[in-house]
Amino acid sequence: MSAAARLHALLWGVFSLGGFIAAFLLPVLIYVNNIAYPLGLWPVTSRDPTSLIVTDQIIGSLFVFVTVAGSLFHGVFRFTATLGELGLKDHVERIVSVGYAVIAVGILALLYYLLTLNPGFVNMVLHLLGPR
């Protein structure tokens, strides 16, 4: 099996994982932010529920990152595959390149957002990776 075929199989696996994440974790995030909090089912505080989830514990930041990044990868990968099947076979390489650029920019923006909400995460990672 060639390296390109292995990479393609790996990307389809990540696509599948992103679909699982979009189906199971994204509804939880949508419920907490868009249904429970506005209807008063979430404890009322001075901060929104996303900042509560992200800033209180590192696991919350990981949950938001995995949910948004996995859903983003799944959506963009499906979109680029669909455009290729709609008769744009001549432009598939460009479409895929733009799709991966959108994924990269989205993940970098998400990382920036999460790190500004939880600056202690950087200190924790540096402490774990520091000299022993």
Secondary structure, 3 states (H helix, E strand, C coil): CCHHHHHHHHHHHHHHHHHHHHHHCHHHHHHHHHHHCCCCCCCCCCCCHHHHHHHHCHHHHHHHHHHHHHHHHHHHHHHHHHHHHCCCHHHHHHHHHHHHHHHHHHHHHHHHHHHHHCCHHHHHHHHHHCCC
